[in-house]
Amino acid sequence: MIARRGFLIGAGASALLPAAVRAATPAIRVATPMQPPRWAVLQRQLLAANAAACRAYYDKYVDARGYLKVFPRWGANDGPDDAAEATNDWELLHALGGADEVLTLSRRFWEGHLRQYAAARTQDVAIARRGMYHREFPVQMDWQHNSEGLTSFNRMGLSTPRDATLVERTCRFADFYTGRDATAPNYDPRHRIVRSAMNGSLGPMLHPASALDWAGDPFDTSRFRMEHGEENYAQTLGHYAEYMEVVGDTPLNTHCTMLGLNAYALGGGERYRRWVLDYLDAWVERARANDDILPSNIGLDGTIGGAARGRWWGGVYGWGFSPLVPQTGERENRNRVLRALPAFLNGTLLTGDAVYIDLWRRQRDRIDAAGRTIGGVWHTPTMYGADGWYGWKPGAHRTNGFEIWYVTQSAQDLKAAGDHPWVAFLDGTNAAYPEAALEQDLTRVAQRLALVGADTTLPERRLADWTLDKNPASVTALIQQTTGGLHIARPPWSPTTAPQGGVPLHCRLRWFDADRRRAGLPDGVAALVERMDDRRTVVTLVNLSGAARTAVMQGGAWAEHRMERVTIDGTTHDVPARGVALTLEPGCGARVEVTMRRYAQMPTLAFPWDR
């Protein structure tokens, strides 16, 4: 088993009750006038534009029941997971300070789509004949798609951590994978495996999958836009003709630990933390036993490659997975192992231990060491099969490099990650970034809104993935600037991030409105993280409104970073471990330097005044 260092737990946070913020933790008063920076004005404009656009999108694509106005199907191409993604990033938008209506609409849709897909049934696909959702969760699908469908759900605790229904659901969903729920025997605690790549609320698939299991019932494709380019249903089946090898565990299954992290952080208990770590530790050990490469198949007996004829690179979405594309007759490399990295960040959050990110550093180095010169250009591989490495691409291996650096804050890791305009700004070499990034997101909102307005399709001619490129919510610049955080999402937010859904928020700072007792920056307040390193974060905070606002600043999305001191206008203040209150007078602002110890506290989603 893995030996890990312990947490650096603080002496205990002061309770921050809005009516008693100043009594429990005297709020630091900010009364220095500040001319409103243009980035601050743009931030508030972007929050407002997002809210208006989300309302227009919702009115267009969601009915009075909260159902998505589409033709509901089962399948990996256009099934329930795509429907669930219709309001991606709305939960994050609210948690950053977006309008309450955005949260109301997001939750109304979530409840509606649960009913919609519980009622939707297949005829040919056996597993979904009694409903595509069972107990409000997909009956059986892989974790590339399960994770995408849980993108909104996994972020709900940011805004409503005391919601009893959310807590109960999160624990129920997690127990489909902890081994606690005997009706969904997905997890084998003895071998520490999820028993199949296809799993869900009805348990694991323990036989080879068919193309039908993946593609869903036959339908007339000519009525719809096919996002994957198939020209008919036969090609849809053909897309999945080689997706049979699903028995045994796969790295993508680690995304189920997002549920365990949330269950723990919502107060579900230590057993969820213990399960997440047991399962992730098993994968760390397997990588060490496999020359520092995560194997893509683990047999039912716990052996590497045990369900793939001994091939560590076997299994669906594995290192050697290059199925035939029916439209072209060519093979396409579909290794999805690299999409598992965000799950290992859960281990770091729950322990403060670097072992979970070090696995990915060693794997990166192994892939780089396998590189070769082709046509005078250095290439590195993306795939591995019976004949060794293949799938060569120019340059060093960069996928997930930015996330590795974000955790380690190592200059060497940043160099390996490549260039990023946001990091250039943090380093002081790209002063134009804040305004440019916000303007880009404002343009994106407007463009998406125009697509919604121009859409004349009828609901019965839309598949569930129809709306995904029209969702106007645009939060990347807001996450980076106001929280110093990552937007790990679908589509990818950076060139080196593997596309992924379902990933919780990772950030340096998080804000709460003390007066309104809600998540996010108070109305009229803007924030810009300007510098970050291992121990220090510098942020400018400004109040554009005509009234005083009290913002509570927390270290990390999960209060995982222990804030020790803040320095404002040359005065240093010791702060509670969980947060500090700043009262900004109208038209005033300050540059705040925060000293913290990262990953030093147990993660929680409780608001500061509830701890």
PATITOR-841746 format. One line per field, with one value per residue (C-alpha): residue number from 1; residue in one letter; x, y, z. Coordinates in Angstrom, 1 decimal. Example, Ala and Ser with C-alpha at 12.3 -4.5 7.8 and 13.67 -1.06 7.14 Angstrom:
2
num	[1,2]
residu	[A,S]
X	[12.3,13.7]
Y	[-4.5,-1.1]
Z	[7.8,7.1]
END
This chain:
611
num	[1,2,3,4,5,6,7,8,9,10,11,12,13,14,15,16,17,18,19,20,21,22,23,24,25,26,27,28,29,30,31,32,33,34,35,36,37,38,39,40,41,42,43,44,45,46,47,48,49,50,51,52,53,54,55,56,57,58,59,60,61,62,63,64,65,66,67,68,69,70,71,72,73,74,75,76,77,78,79,80,81,82,83,84,85,86,87,88,89,90,91,92,93,94,95,96,97,98,99,100,101,102,103,104,105,106,107,108,109,110,111,112,113,114,115,116,117,118,119,120,121,122,123,124,125,126,127,128,129,130,131,132,133,134,135,136,137,138,139,140,141,142,143,144,145,146,147,148,149,150,151,152,153,154,155,156,157,158,159,160,161,162,163,164,165,166,167,168,169,170,171,172,173,174,175,176,177,178,179,180,181,182,183,184,185,186,187,188,189,190,191,192,193,194,195,196,197,198,199,200,201,202,203,204,205,206,207,208,209,210,211,212,213,214,215,216,217,218,219,220,221,222,223,224,225,226,227,228,229,230,231,232,233,234,235,236,237,238,239,240,241,242,243,244,245,246,247,248,249,250,251,252,253,254,255,256,257,258,259,260,261,262,263,264,265,266,267,268,269,270,271,272,273,274,275,276,277,278,279,280,281,282,283,284,285,286,287,288,289,290,291,292,293,294,295,296,297,298,299,300,301,302,303,304,305,306,307,308,309,310,311,312,313,314,315,316,317,318,319,320,321,322,323,324,325,326,327,328,329,330,331,332,333,334,335,336,337,338,339,340,341,342,343,344,345,346,347,348,349,350,351,352,353,354,355,356,357,358,359,360,361,362,363,364,365,366,367,368,369,370,371,372,373,374,375,376,377,378,379,380,381,382,383,384,385,386,387,388,389,390,391,392,393,394,395,396,397,398,399,400,401,402,403,404,405,406,407,408,409,410,411,412,413,414,415,416,417,418,419,420,421,422,423,424,425,426,427,428,429,430,431,432,433,434,435,436,437,438,439,440,441,442,443,444,445,446,447,448,449,450,451,452,453,454,455,456,457,458,459,460,461,462,463,464,465,466,467,468,469,470,471,472,473,474,475,476,477,478,479,480,481,482,483,484,485,486,487,488,489,490,491,492,493,494,495,496,497,498,499,500,501,502,503,504,505,506,507,508,509,510,511,512,513,514,515,516,517,518,519,520,521,522,523,524,525,526,527,528,529,530,531,532,533,534,535,536,537,538,539,540,541,542,543,544,545,546,547,548,549,550,551,552,553,554,555,556,557,558,559,560,561,562,563,564,565,566,567,568,569,570,571,572,573,574,575,576,577,578,579,580,581,582,583,584,585,586,587,588,589,590,591,592,593,594,595,596,597,598,599,600,601,602,603,604,605,606,607,608,609,610,611]
residu	[M,I,A,R,R,G,F,L,I,G,A,G,A,S,A,L,L,P,A,A,V,R,A,A,T,P,A,I,R,V,A,T,P,M,Q,P,P,R,W,A,V,L,Q,R,Q,L,L,A,A,N,A,A,A,C,R,A,Y,Y,D,K,Y,V,D,A,R,G,Y,L,K,V,F,P,R,W,G,A,N,D,G,P,D,D,A,A,E,A,T,N,D,W,E,L,L,H,A,L,G,G,A,D,E,V,L,T,L,S,R,R,F,W,E,G,H,L,R,Q,Y,A,A,A,R,T,Q,D,V,A,I,A,R,R,G,M,Y,H,R,E,F,P,V,Q,M,D,W,Q,H,N,S,E,G,L,T,S,F,N,R,M,G,L,S,T,P,R,D,A,T,L,V,E,R,T,C,R,F,A,D,F,Y,T,G,R,D,A,T,A,P,N,Y,D,P,R,H,R,I,V,R,S,A,M,N,G,S,L,G,P,M,L,H,P,A,S,A,L,D,W,A,G,D,P,F,D,T,S,R,F,R,M,E,H,G,E,E,N,Y,A,Q,T,L,G,H,Y,A,E,Y,M,E,V,V,G,D,T,P,L,N,T,H,C,T,M,L,G,L,N,A,Y,A,L,G,G,G,E,R,Y,R,R,W,V,L,D,Y,L,D,A,W,V,E,R,A,R,A,N,D,D,I,L,P,S,N,I,G,L,D,G,T,I,G,G,A,A,R,G,R,W,W,G,G,V,Y,G,W,G,F,S,P,L,V,P,Q,T,G,E,R,E,N,R,N,R,V,L,R,A,L,P,A,F,L,N,G,T,L,L,T,G,D,A,V,Y,I,D,L,W,R,R,Q,R,D,R,I,D,A,A,G,R,T,I,G,G,V,W,H,T,P,T,M,Y,G,A,D,G,W,Y,G,W,K,P,G,A,H,R,T,N,G,F,E,I,W,Y,V,T,Q,S,A,Q,D,L,K,A,A,G,D,H,P,W,V,A,F,L,D,G,T,N,A,A,Y,P,E,A,A,L,E,Q,D,L,T,R,V,A,Q,R,L,A,L,V,G,A,D,T,T,L,P,E,R,R,L,A,D,W,T,L,D,K,N,P,A,S,V,T,A,L,I,Q,Q,T,T,G,G,L,H,I,A,R,P,P,W,S,P,T,T,A,P,Q,G,G,V,P,L,H,C,R,L,R,W,F,D,A,D,R,R,R,A,G,L,P,D,G,V,A,A,L,V,E,R,M,D,D,R,R,T,V,V,T,L,V,N,L,S,G,A,A,R,T,A,V,M,Q,G,G,A,W,A,E,H,R,M,E,R,V,T,I,D,G,T,T,H,D,V,P,A,R,G,V,A,L,T,L,E,P,G,C,G,A,R,V,E,V,T,M,R,R,Y,A,Q,M,P,T,L,A,F,P,W,D,R]
X	[0.0,1.1,2.6,1.6,2.2,-0.5,-2.5,-1.4,-4.7,-5.2,-6.2,-9.8,-11.7,-13.8,-17.5,-18.4,-22.1,-23.2,-24.8,-21.7,-18.9,-17.3,-17.7,-16.3,-13.7,-13.4,-13.8,-10.8,-12.2,-11.1,-11.7,-9.1,-10.8,-9.9,-10.7,-12.7,-10.3,-11.6,-11.2,-13.5,-16.2,-15.9,-16.2,-19.5,-20.7,-19.8,-21.7,-24.8,-24.5,-24.2,-27.4,-29.5,-28.2,-28.8,-32.4,-32.9,-31.3,-33.4,-36.6,-35.7,-34.6,-36.4,-40.1,-42.3,-41.6,-37.8,-37.5,-35.0,-36.8,-35.1,-35.7,-34.5,-32.3,-30.0,-26.4,-22.9,-23.2,-26.4,-27.8,-28.7,-25.2,-25.5,-28.9,-27.5,-24.7,-27.3,-26.6,-22.9,-21.1,-24.3,-23.5,-20.0,-21.4,-23.5,-20.8,-18.6,-21.2,-23.7,-27.4,-29.6,-31.9,-29.1,-29.0,-32.8,-33.0,-30.1,-31.7,-35.2,-33.6,-31.7,-34.8,-36.7,-34.1,-34.0,-37.7,-37.4,-34.8,-36.2,-39.3,-37.5,-37.1,-35.3,-36.7,-33.6,-31.0,-31.8,-30.3,-32.5,-35.8,-37.2,-35.7,-32.4,-32.1,-32.6,-32.6,-31.8,-28.5,-27.5,-28.2,-25.0,-22.4,-18.7,-17.1,-16.1,-19.9,-21.0,-18.5,-19.7,-23.3,-22.4,-20.6,-23.4,-24.2,-20.6,-20.5,-23.9,-22.3,-20.5,-23.7,-26.0,-23.9,-26.8,-29.3,-30.5,-31.6,-28.2,-26.4,-28.6,-28.2,-24.5,-24.0,-26.4,-24.6,-21.2,-22.4,-23.1,-19.2,-18.1,-19.4,-22.0,-25.0,-25.6,-28.0,-25.2,-22.1,-19.7,-16.9,-14.8,-13.2,-10.9,-9.1,-9.9,-11.4,-14.5,-15.4,-16.3,-15.8,-19.6,-21.3,-24.0,-27.0,-27.8,-24.3,-21.4,-21.5,-19.5,-19.5,-18.3,-20.3,-22.1,-22.3,-26.0,-25.2,-23.2,-25.1,-28.7,-31.8,-32.1,-33.4,-33.8,-30.5,-31.6,-33.9,-31.0,-27.6,-25.1,-22.3,-19.9,-20.4,-22.3,-24.4,-26.8,-27.5,-25.3,-22.3,-23.4,-23.2,-20.0,-18.5,-18.8,-18.1,-14.8,-15.9,-16.4,-13.5,-15.2,-14.8,-12.3,-11.2,-10.0,-8.4,-11.5,-13.5,-11.5,-13.9,-16.4,-14.2,-15.6,-18.8,-16.8,-15.0,-18.3,-19.9,-17.1,-17.0,-20.8,-20.5,-21.2,-18.4,-14.9,-15.8,-16.1,-12.6,-11.2,-12.8,-11.5,-8.0,-8.1,-9.2,-6.8,-3.9,-4.5,-4.0,-0.8,0.6,-0.4,1.4,4.5,4.3,3.9,7.1,5.3,2.6,-1.0,-2.3,-5.6,-7.0,-7.2,-8.7,-11.4,-8.7,-6.9,-4.0,-2.7,-4.2,-6.1,-9.3,-7.4,-5.4,-2.5,-2.2,-1.7,-2.5,-5.8,-9.4,-11.9,-10.4,-7.0,-3.4,-3.9,-7.5,-7.6,-10.9,-12.0,-14.0,-16.8,-17.1,-13.4,-12.2,-9.3,-8.3,-8.6,-6.5,-8.9,-6.7,-8.6,-6.3,-5.0,-8.5,-8.2,-5.8,-8.5,-9.6,-6.2,-6.4,-9.1,-6.4,-4.3,-7.4,-8.1,-4.6,-2.3,0.0,1.9,1.9,-1.2,0.3,3.8,2.3,1.5,4.9,6.6,4.3,5.0,8.7,8.3,6.4,8.9,11.7,10.1,10.2,12.0,13.0,10.8,11.6,14.0,11.3,11.1,7.9,6.4,3.8,0.2,-0.5,1.0,0.3,1.8,4.5,5.3,4.7,2.7,0.5,3.3,2.8,5.3,6.9,7.1,4.2,2.2,-1.3,-2.3,1.0,-0.8,-2.7,0.5,2.1,-0.9,-0.6,3.2,3.9,7.2,9.1,10.2,6.7,5.6,8.3,7.1,3.5,4.2,3.1,-0.2,-1.4,-2.8,0.5,2.3,0.0,0.8,4.5,4.1,4.7,1.1,-0.6,-3.3,-4.6,-7.4,-9.3,-8.7,-9.9,-13.0,-13.8,-13.3,-15.8,-18.3,-18.0,-18.6,-21.8,-23.1,-22.2,-23.9,-27.0,-27.1,-27.0,-30.0,-31.9,-31.3,-32.2,-35.4,-35.2,-38.2,-37.7,-38.4,-35.5,-32.9,-30.8,-29.5,-26.2,-27.8,-27.7,-24.1,-22.5,-25.2,-25.0,-23.9,-22.4,-18.8,-16.8,-13.1,-11.9,-13.9,-12.5,-8.9,-9.2,-11.4,-10.3,-6.9,-8.5,-8.6,-11.5,-11.1,-14.1,-15.6,-14.4,-10.9,-9.9,-6.3,-4.4,-2.8,-5.8,-7.5,-11.2,-13.2,-16.4,-17.6,-14.5,-14.9,-13.5,-9.8,-8.8,-6.6,-9.2,-13.0,-15.4,-18.7,-21.2,-21.5,-24.6,-26.6,-25.3,-24.5,-21.5,-19.7,-18.5,-21.0,-22.9,-20.7,-17.5,-14.7,-11.4,-8.2,-5.6,-2.4,0.3,0.6,3.3,3.6,2.9,1.7,-1.4,-1.9,-5.4,-6.9,-10.4,-12.6,-16.2,-17.9,-21.3,-22.7,-23.0,-20.5,-20.0,-18.5,-16.7,-15.4,-12.2,-11.4,-8.3,-9.4,-12.7,-12.8,-11.1,-8.2,-5.6,-4.8,-4.7,-2.2,-1.8,-3.1,-1.3,-3.2,-1.7,1.4,-0.5,-0.4,-3.2,-3.3,-6.5,-8.6,-7.7,-10.9,-11.5,-11.2,-13.9,-13.2,-15.6,-15.2,-16.6,-18.3,-15.8,-12.9,-10.5,-7.2,-4.3,-4.3,-1.3,-2.3,0.2,-1.1,-0.1,-1.7,-3.5,-3.1,-6.7,-9.5,-11.8,-15.3,-18.0,-19.6,-19.8,-17.4,-20.1,-21.4,-18.0]
Y	[0.0,3.6,5.5,9.1,12.2,13.6,16.8,20.0,20.7,24.2,24.9,25.3,27.9,30.6,30.5,33.2,34.0,36.8,38.7,38.1,38.2,41.1,39.6,36.1,37.3,41.1,42.0,43.8,47.1,48.2,52.0,53.0,54.4,52.6,53.7,50.8,48.8,47.8,44.1,44.6,46.2,43.4,40.7,42.1,42.5,38.8,37.6,39.6,38.5,34.8,35.1,36.6,34.1,31.1,32.2,32.5,29.1,27.5,28.9,27.5,24.0,23.0,22.6,23.3,19.9,20.5,18.0,18.6,19.2,16.4,12.9,10.8,7.8,5.4,5.2,6.6,8.9,10.8,9.3,10.5,11.7,14.3,15.4,15.9,18.1,20.7,23.1,22.4,25.2,26.8,25.5,26.9,30.2,30.6,29.5,32.3,34.9,34.5,35.2,33.1,32.4,30.5,28.1,27.8,26.9,24.5,22.6,22.6,21.1,18.5,17.2,17.2,15.3,12.7,12.0,12.2,9.5,7.3,7.2,6.7,3.0,0.9,-2.0,-3.8,-2.8,-5.1,-3.1,0.0,-1.7,-0.6,2.9,4.6,5.8,3.6,5.2,8.5,7.2,5.7,1.9,0.9,2.9,3.6,6.4,8.6,9.1,8.7,11.4,13.8,13.3,14.1,17.4,19.6,17.2,17.0,20.8,21.2,21.2,24.4,26.4,24.2,22.0,21.8,20.5,17.2,15.8,16.5,14.9,11.8,11.4,11.9,9.2,6.8,7.3,6.8,3.6,2.1,2.0,1.6,-2.0,-0.9,-1.3,-4.9,-4.1,-2.6,-4.9,-2.7,-2.8,-5.7,-4.5,-7.5,-6.7,-3.0,-3.0,-1.7,-5.0,-3.7,-0.7,-0.8,-0.2,1.8,1.5,-1.9,-3.2,-4.2,-5.9,-9.1,-10.3,-8.8,-5.8,-5.7,-2.8,-2.5,-2.0,1.1,2.4,2.0,0.9,1.3,4.6,6.7,8.7,10.8,12.9,14.2,15.8,13.1,14.7,11.8,11.8,8.6,8.5,5.8,3.5,0.7,3.1,4.0,0.3,0.0,2.8,0.4,-2.9,-3.3,-2.1,-5.6,-5.8,-4.3,-6.9,-5.8,-2.5,0.5,3.9,5.8,4.1,6.1,9.0,7.4,8.7,12.2,10.9,9.7,13.0,14.9,12.5,13.1,16.8,17.1,15.3,11.7,10.3,9.0,5.7,7.6,9.1,5.7,4.1,6.8,6.4,2.5,2.5,5.2,3.6,0.4,2.2,3.9,0.5,-1.0,1.8,1.1,-2.6,-1.7,0.3,3.6,3.3,3.0,-0.3,0.0,-3.4,-5.1,-8.6,-9.7,-11.4,-8.1,-8.9,-6.5,-7.4,-10.2,-9.7,-8.8,-12.0,-10.6,-7.4,-4.5,-2.2,-4.0,-3.1,-0.6,2.9,1.4,2.1,-0.2,0.7,1.8,0.7,1.0,4.1,2.8,6.0,6.0,2.4,3.7,3.1,5.9,6.0,6.2,5.8,7.5,6.5,10.1,11.3,9.7,12.3,14.5,11.6,11.3,14.9,13.7,11.8,14.9,16.8,14.1,13.6,16.5,13.8,14.3,10.5,10.9,13.5,11.9,8.9,11.2,12.9,9.5,8.4,11.6,11.0,7.4,8.5,11.2,8.6,6.5,9.4,9.2,11.4,11.0,12.9,15.1,16.0,14.7,12.7,11.1,8.2,8.2,4.5,1.1,-2.3,-5.7,-4.1,-1.4,2.3,3.9,6.8,9.2,13.0,15.8,17.3,16.3,14.6,17.6,16.1,17.0,18.8,22.0,20.2,18.5,21.9,23.4,20.9,20.9,24.5,23.3,25.4,22.1,20.9,24.2,24.0,20.5,21.8,24.4,28.0,29.4,33.0,32.9,31.8,34.4,37.0,35.5,35.7,39.4,39.0,39.2,42.3,42.2,38.8,39.8,42.1,39.9,36.7,38.4,39.9,36.5,35.0,37.8,37.2,33.5,34.2,36.4,33.9,31.0,33.2,33.9,30.2,29.7,32.5,31.1,27.5,26.5,22.8,20.9,19.0,15.7,16.2,17.0,14.4,15.0,16.3,19.0,21.7,21.2,23.7,26.3,26.4,30.0,29.6,30.9,30.7,30.0,33.6,34.1,30.9,31.8,35.4,35.5,32.1,31.3,28.1,25.4,24.9,21.2,20.7,19.5,20.9,21.3,24.7,24.4,22.7,20.2,19.1,15.9,16.6,15.7,16.2,15.7,17.3,19.3,22.8,23.2,26.7,28.9,31.1,30.9,33.7,34.0,36.8,37.2,39.5,37.2,34.0,32.5,31.3,33.7,37.2,39.8,41.9,44.6,43.0,41.8,40.0,39.4,36.9,38.4,36.2,32.6,30.4,27.5,29.6,33.0,34.3,38.0,39.2,42.6,43.1,46.0,47.0,48.7,49.0,51.9,50.0,48.3,44.6,41.9,39.1,36.1,34.7,31.0,29.0,26.6,25.3,22.8,25.0,22.6,25.4,26.8,30.6,31.9,35.7,38.4,41.7,44.8,48.2,47.1,45.8,42.0,40.2,36.7,34.9,31.9,28.7,28.6,32.1,35.9,38.6,41.7,44.6,46.8,50.3,51.6,52.4,51.0,48.2,46.7,44.5,41.5,39.2,35.8,33.4,29.8,26.2,24.3,21.0,21.3,20.8,18.2,19.2,20.4,22.0,23.7,27.4,29.3,30.4,26.8,25.4]
Z	[0.0,-0.5,2.4,2.3,4.3,6.6,6.2,7.7,9.4,10.9,14.4,13.4,11.5,13.1,12.2,9.8,10.1,7.8,10.8,12.8,10.3,12.0,15.4,14.7,12.2,12.0,8.4,6.8,5.6,2.1,1.7,-0.9,-4.0,-7.2,-10.7,-12.2,-14.4,-17.7,-16.9,-13.9,-16.0,-18.6,-15.9,-14.7,-18.3,-19.0,-15.9,-17.1,-20.7,-19.6,-17.6,-20.4,-23.0,-20.7,-20.3,-24.1,-24.6,-21.9,-23.4,-26.8,-25.8,-22.6,-22.1,-19.1,-17.6,-17.7,-20.6,-23.3,-26.6,-28.6,-29.8,-26.8,-27.6,-25.9,-27.1,-26.6,-29.6,-28.7,-25.5,-22.0,-21.2,-24.1,-22.8,-19.3,-20.8,-22.1,-19.2,-18.8,-16.9,-15.5,-12.1,-12.3,-13.6,-10.5,-8.2,-9.6,-8.9,-11.8,-11.5,-9.2,-12.2,-13.9,-10.9,-10.8,-14.5,-14.3,-11.5,-13.1,-16.2,-14.2,-12.5,-15.7,-17.7,-14.9,-15.4,-19.2,-19.5,-16.7,-18.8,-22.1,-23.1,-25.7,-27.6,-28.9,-26.3,-23.4,-20.5,-21.1,-21.8,-18.4,-18.6,-19.6,-16.0,-13.0,-9.6,-11.4,-12.8,-16.2,-16.2,-17.9,-19.9,-19.9,-17.8,-20.7,-21.2,-17.6,-16.6,-19.3,-18.2,-14.6,-15.4,-13.9,-11.0,-9.8,-9.4,-7.6,-4.2,-5.0,-4.6,-2.5,-0.1,2.4,-0.1,1.5,-1.8,-3.3,-0.4,-0.5,-4.3,-4.2,-1.6,-3.4,-6.7,-5.0,-3.4,-6.8,-6.9,-3.3,-3.0,-0.4,-2.8,-3.5,-6.3,-8.4,-7.9,-9.9,-7.4,-6.1,-2.9,-2.7,-6.0,-5.8,-9.3,-11.1,-12.8,-16.3,-18.6,-19.0,-15.6,-13.9,-11.6,-12.9,-12.4,-14.7,-18.1,-17.6,-21.2,-24.5,-25.6,-28.9,-31.3,-30.4,-26.7,-27.6,-30.6,-29.4,-31.2,-35.0,-36.2,-39.3,-39.3,-42.3,-40.0,-38.0,-38.1,-37.1,-35.1,-35.7,-39.4,-39.9,-43.1,-41.9,-39.0,-40.3,-40.0,-36.5,-35.6,-37.5,-35.3,-32.4,-34.1,-32.3,-28.9,-27.5,-24.9,-21.9,-19.1,-16.4,-15.1,-17.1,-16.0,-17.2,-14.4,-11.9,-12.8,-10.5,-7.6,-8.4,-6.7,-3.7,-3.3,-3.4,-1.0,1.5,1.0,1.5,4.8,3.8,6.0,6.1,4.3,1.0,1.4,2.3,-0.8,-3.2,-1.9,-1.9,-5.5,-6.7,-4.8,-6.6,-9.9,-8.7,-7.7,-11.1,-13.0,-10.9,-11.7,-15.4,-16.0,-14.9,-17.5,-16.5,-17.9,-19.8,-18.7,-15.3,-15.2,-12.8,-10.8,-10.4,-12.8,-15.4,-18.8,-17.2,-19.2,-22.4,-23.0,-21.0,-23.0,-20.6,-23.5,-24.3,-23.6,-25.1,-25.1,-24.2,-25.4,-28.3,-29.2,-32.9,-34.4,-38.0,-39.1,-41.3,-43.3,-44.4,-44.0,-42.0,-38.4,-35.8,-32.6,-29.6,-26.6,-23.7,-20.8,-20.7,-19.9,-16.5,-15.0,-13.4,-11.2,-9.7,-8.6,-6.2,-4.4,-3.9,-2.6,-0.1,1.2,0.1,-1.3,-4.5,-5.3,-7.5,-9.8,-9.7,-11.5,-14.4,-14.4,-14.6,-17.4,-19.3,-19.0,-20.2,-23.2,-24.0,-23.6,-26.3,-28.8,-32.2,-35.1,-38.1,-41.3,-39.3,-36.7,-33.2,-32.5,-29.4,-29.4,-28.4,-28.6,-27.8,-29.3,-30.0,-32.0,-29.5,-29.6,-32.5,-33.2,-33.6,-33.3,-33.7,-30.5,-26.9,-25.0,-23.7,-23.0,-19.4,-18.9,-17.8,-15.1,-13.8,-13.5,-11.8,-9.0,-8.6,-9.4,-10.7,-13.3,-14.9,-15.2,-16.7,-19.3,-20.2,-20.5,-23.2,-23.7,-22.3,-22.6,-19.1,-17.5,-19.6,-17.9,-14.4,-15.3,-16.2,-20.0,-21.3,-19.9,-22.6,-21.5,-19.0,-21.3,-24.4,-22.7,-21.4,-24.8,-26.4,-24.0,-24.6,-28.3,-27.7,-25.7,-28.5,-31.2,-29.3,-28.8,-32.5,-33.2,-30.9,-32.5,-36.0,-35.2,-37.0,-36.4,-34.9,-31.6,-33.2,-35.6,-32.9,-31.2,-27.7,-28.8,-31.0,-28.4,-27.2,-29.6,-28.8,-25.0,-24.4,-20.9,-21.1,-17.9,-18.8,-18.4,-15.2,-13.6,-14.5,-13.5,-10.4,-8.8,-10.4,-11.4,-14.1,-16.5,-17.3,-19.5,-22.8,-25.2,-23.8,-22.5,-23.5,-26.3,-24.0,-22.0,-22.8,-23.4,-20.3,-18.5,-15.0,-13.4,-10.2,-9.9,-9.0,-8.1,-5.9,-4.4,-4.0,-3.1,-1.2,-0.7,3.0,2.9,0.6,2.1,-1.3,-3.4,-5.7,-5.9,-4.5,-7.0,-8.5,-7.3,-9.7,-8.9,-10.9,-9.8,-11.0,-9.6,-8.3,-7.0,-4.6,-1.5,-2.7,-4.6,-5.5,-6.4,-7.1,-5.8,-6.7,-5.9,-8.8,-7.1,-5.1,-1.9,0.5,-0.2,2.0,0.2,2.0,0.5,0.8,-0.2,-2.9,-4.2,-1.4,1.3,0.8,0.8,4.3,4.1,6.7,6.0,3.8,3.1,2.1,1.6,3.4,6.5,7.2,8.8,10.2,8.9,9.9,8.2,6.3,5.1,5.5,5.1,3.1,3.3,0.2,0.3,-2.8,-5.6,-3.6,-4.2,-3.1,-4.2,-1.8,-1.3,0.2,1.8,2.0,2.3,-0.6,-0.1,3.7,4.8,4.4,1.5,2.3,0.3,3.4,3.2,5.5,7.9,8.2,9.3]
END
